[in-house]
Amino acid sequence: MRSEGRYRAEILDRCWSIYLSLTRAFVLSENFHVEFPVGVETALITGALNVTILMTGNRTLSVRGRVCV
């Protein structure tokens, strides 16, 4: 069984990878950069990252992930 610290580190690592992938692939609004850390905080509590990004043309991109115990 992994420790709580290791579990949190895995979540942060996954979130950081997602953040880097999104910012490399898309030009995102300033709101995304402000709201993403809130999603990460929620992921640290629940183990699940749920992010919805408003794209051009009123389209959205939903990113969901879960770190299993």
Phi and psi restraints in degrees (value plus and minus 20) as a CYANA .aco file:
   2 ARG   PHI    -102.2   -62.2
   2 ARG   PSI     135.0   175.0
   3 SER   PHI     -95.9   -55.9
   3 SER   PSI     143.3   183.3
   4 GLU   PHI     -80.1   -40.1
   4 GLU   PSI     -59.9   -19.9
   5 GLY   PHI     -83.2   -43.2
   5 GLY   PSI     -61.4   -21.4
   6 ARG   PHI     -86.5   -46.5
   6 ARG   PSI     -60.5   -20.5
   7 TYR   PHI     -80.8   -40.8
   7 TYR   PSI     -66.7   -26.7
   8 ARG   PHI     -84.0   -44.0
   8 ARG   PSI     -58.6   -18.6
   9 ALA   PHI     -83.5   -43.5
   9 ALA   PSI     -58.9   -18.9
  10 GLU   PHI     -84.5   -44.5
  10 GLU   PSI     -60.7   -20.7
  11 ILE   PHI     -84.3   -44.3
  11 ILE   PSI     -67.2   -27.2
  12 LEU   PHI     -81.6   -41.6
  12 LEU   PSI     -60.1   -20.1
  13 ASP   PHI     -83.5   -43.5
  13 ASP   PSI     -63.7   -23.7
  14 ARG   PHI     -83.8   -43.8
  14 ARG   PSI     -64.3   -24.3
  15 CYS   PHI     -82.8   -42.8
  15 CYS   PSI     -62.4   -22.4
  16 TRP   PHI     -82.5   -42.5
  16 TRP   PSI     -61.2   -21.2
  17 SER   PHI     -82.3   -42.3
  17 SER   PSI     -62.2   -22.2
  18 ILE   PHI     -84.8   -44.8
  18 ILE   PSI     -64.9   -24.9
  19 TYR   PHI     -78.6   -38.6
  19 TYR   PSI     -68.4   -28.4
  20 LEU   PHI     -82.6   -42.6
  20 LEU   PSI     -61.8   -21.8
  21 SER   PHI     -82.2   -42.2
  21 SER   PSI     -64.8   -24.8
  22 LEU   PHI     -86.2   -46.2
  22 LEU   PSI     -63.2   -23.2
  23 THR   PHI     -92.4   -52.4
  23 THR   PSI     -43.2    -3.2
  24 ARG   PHI     -98.8   -58.8
  24 ARG   PSI     -52.4   -12.4
  25 ALA   PHI    -108.7   -68.7
  25 ALA   PSI     -47.0    -7.0
  26 PHE   PHI    -153.4  -113.4
  26 PHE   PSI     134.4   174.4
  27 VAL   PHI    -111.8   -71.8
  27 VAL   PSI      91.7   131.7
  28 LEU   PHI    -127.0   -87.0
  28 LEU   PSI     133.7   173.7
  29 SER   PHI     -89.6   -49.6
  29 SER   PSI     142.0   182.0
  30 GLU   PHI     -81.2   -41.2
  30 GLU   PSI     -51.7   -11.7
  31 ASN   PHI     -77.7   -37.7
  31 ASN   PSI     -58.4   -18.4
  32 PHE   PHI     -79.3   -39.3
  32 PHE   PSI     -64.7   -24.7
  33 HIS   PHI     -87.4   -47.4
  33 HIS   PSI     -44.4    -4.4
  34 VAL   PHI    -105.5   -65.5
  34 VAL   PSI     -59.1   -19.1
  35 GLU   PHI    -102.1   -62.1
  35 GLU   PSI     -47.5    -7.5
  36 PHE   PHI     -79.0   -39.0
  36 PHE   PSI     -64.7   -24.7
  37 PRO   PHI     -79.3   -39.3
  37 PRO   PSI     -50.5   -10.5
  38 VAL   PHI     -85.3   -45.3
  38 VAL   PSI     -61.7   -21.7
  39 GLY   PHI     -82.4   -42.4
  39 GLY   PSI     -57.4   -17.4
  40 VAL   PHI     -86.6   -46.6
  40 VAL   PSI     -62.2   -22.2
  41 GLU   PHI     -78.9   -38.9
  41 GLU   PSI     -62.3   -22.3
  42 THR   PHI     -84.7   -44.7
  42 THR   PSI     -60.2   -20.2
  43 ALA   PHI     -82.8   -42.8
  43 ALA   PSI     -56.3   -16.3
  44 LEU   PHI     -85.0   -45.0
  44 LEU   PSI     -49.6    -9.6
  45 ILE   PHI    -104.2   -64.2
  45 ILE   PSI     -64.4   -24.4
  46 THR   PHI    -120.4   -80.4
  46 THR   PSI     -40.1    -0.1
  47 GLY   PHI      65.1   105.1
  47 GLY   PSI     -15.4    24.6
  48 ALA   PHI    -148.1  -108.1
  48 ALA   PSI     114.1   154.1
  49 LEU   PHI    -125.7   -85.7
  49 LEU   PSI     104.1   144.1
  50 ASN   PHI    -149.4  -109.4
  50 ASN   PSI      93.1   133.1
  51 VAL   PHI    -150.2  -110.2
  51 VAL   PSI     112.3   152.3
  52 THR   PHI    -138.2   -98.2
  52 THR   PSI     106.4   146.4
  53 ILE   PHI    -134.4   -94.4
  53 ILE   PSI     107.5   147.5
  54 LEU   PHI     -99.2   -59.2
  54 LEU   PSI     102.3   142.3
  55 MET   PHI    -125.3   -85.3
  55 MET   PSI     157.2   197.2
  56 THR   PHI     -86.7   -46.7
  56 THR   PSI     134.9   174.9
  57 GLY   PHI      51.8    91.8
  57 GLY   PSI       5.4    45.4
  58 ASN   PHI      38.1    78.1
  58 ASN   PSI       9.1    49.1
  59 ARG   PHI    -117.2   -77.2
  59 ARG   PSI     134.9   174.9
  60 THR   PHI    -144.9  -104.9
  60 THR   PSI     132.7   172.7
  61 LEU   PHI    -140.3  -100.3
  61 LEU   PSI     101.3   141.3
  62 SER   PHI    -123.8   -83.8
  62 SER   PSI     111.6   151.6
  63 VAL   PHI    -140.5  -100.5
  63 VAL   PSI     103.1   143.1
  64 ARG   PHI    -153.2  -113.2
  64 ARG   PSI     119.3   159.3
  65 GLY   PHI    -174.2  -134.2
  65 GLY   PSI     134.5   174.5
  66 ARG   PHI    -157.7  -117.7
  66 ARG   PSI     117.8   157.8
  67 VAL   PHI    -120.0   -80.0
  67 VAL   PSI      96.4   136.4
  68 CYS   PHI    -104.6   -64.6
  68 CYS   PSI     127.7   167.7
